[in-house]
Amino acid sequence: MTPQHRKALINDTVVNVAQLLKEPVGATRLVDLRLDQFPLDEEGGARAHDVEAEIRLTRVEGGVLADGQLRGLAELECVRCLELFDAPFAGEFDAEYRPSIDIRTGLPLPRPEDEETFVIDHNHELDLGELLRQVALVALPMQPICREDCPGVVAEVAPEPAGEASDDRLAVLRRLLEDEAR
């Protein structure tokens, strides 16, 4: 059995796997990852924070398998009240990474046919960022609610002063607002 090597990644998602690629199939590395902030979209608007992951990198025939667990908090907007809140998320993952350069000869390798396979770059660095982003997005709720008893957007309707004439064309809307306020 091969010895377990453990590495800590703090605020980084890139791991150099050159040595792992030289080892026999079955060799592993353990990675403990911590991210203070993590963008969930390209614009940088949706963000996760306090993200943690335990990752096992295993040498497989033709590449590296990354599997593990991810958890953290994401700042979401409640679909009822439209207020921002922190929602916990957690997910499990496994993905294959294929090298773009042969570790022994330095020659370029053909790009994997399967577009879901991640690529290890020419420096033999494996970037976990996109995999973790996808796992986090899938783990988030489709209809985020800040709390179960969230009342939603509260409409404040001022009562009409007594004796003022009102437009009868809006009477139906007024009744709907009054019914909703109850």
C-alpha positions, -999 to 999 in steps of 0.1 A, spaced: 0 0 0 13 35 -9 18 61 18 -8 89 20 5 124 13 -15 153 27 -14 188 14 -33 219 27 -45 245 1 -55 279 16 -73 303 -8 -60 284 -38 -75 257 -61 -44 247 -80 -24 215 -72 8 204 -90 4 167 -98 37 161 -117 50 137 -91 16 119 -88 16 114 -126 50 97 -124 37 72 -98 19 39 -104 -18 36 -108 -35 37 -73 -11 63 -58 -30 90 -39 -27 125 -24 -50 140 1 -58 177 -1 -75 198 26 -88 229 9 -100 262 26 -113 292 7 -123 324 24 -141 337 -8 -151 318 -39 -169 332 -70 -198 311 -82 -204 330 -115 -181 347 -141 -193 382 -132 -183 377 -95 -217 386 -82 -227 353 -66 -201 343 -41 -195 315 -16 -174 319 15 -160 297 43 -156 269 17 -140 237 28 -132 205 9 -115 172 16 -102 159 -17 -85 126 -27 -64 127 -58 -58 91 -72 -35 82 -100 -56 63 -126 -47 50 -160 -45 80 -182 -48 107 -156 -60 117 -121 -93 111 -104 -104 138 -79 -131 128 -54 -143 143 -22 -167 164 -3 -174 202 -4 -192 224 20 -196 262 26 -219 291 27 -233 310 -2 -249 345 -2 -283 341 -18 -313 363 -24 -346 350 -8 -373 345 -35 -399 357 -11 -386 388 6 -356 395 -18 -332 399 12 -297 385 11 -289 356 34 -262 330 39 -273 295 29 -252 264 38 -244 240 10 -227 206 7 -219 182 -21 -199 152 -31 -179 149 -63 -157 128 -85 -141 139 -117 -114 128 -140 -85 150 -151 -64 142 -181 -29 155 -188 -23 178 -218 15 170 -218 31 136 -214 49 137 -181 79 116 -193 84 130 -229 71 165 -226 51 160 -258 16 173 -262 -12 148 -258 -45 148 -277 -74 166 -261 -99 143 -244 -130 136 -266 -153 138 -236 -159 175 -229 -167 168 -192 -132 156 -186 -110 183 -170 -75 189 -183 -42 191 -164 -23 221 -179 11 221 -195 28 228 -161 11 196 -147 -12 217 -125 -47 205 -118 -72 234 -111 -101 223 -89 -118 256 -92 -143 248 -120 -152 214 -105 -159 230 -71 -179 258 -86 -201 233 -104 -206 212 -73 -215 242 -53 -240 255 -79 -258 221 -80 -259 219 -42 -277 253 -39 -315 254 -37 -334 264 -69 -358 285 -48 -338 299 -19 -359 310 11 -342 328 40 -364 310 66 -395 288 65 -418 315 80 -406 343 56 -436 365 49 -424 376 16 -424 412 3 -447 432 26 -467 458 8 -475 488 28 -508 502 16 -519 535 31 -556 537 38 -575 563 18 -585 594 38 -623 593 45 -644 614 22 -620 616 -7 -633 605 -41 -616 575 -56 -612 562 -91 -636 533 -95 -615 518 -123 -589 508 -96 -614 493 -72 -606 458 -82 -569 463 -76 -576 480 -43 -596 449 -32 -568 426 -43 -543 446 -22 -566 446 8 -571 408 5 -534 402 2 -526 425 32 -549 403 54 
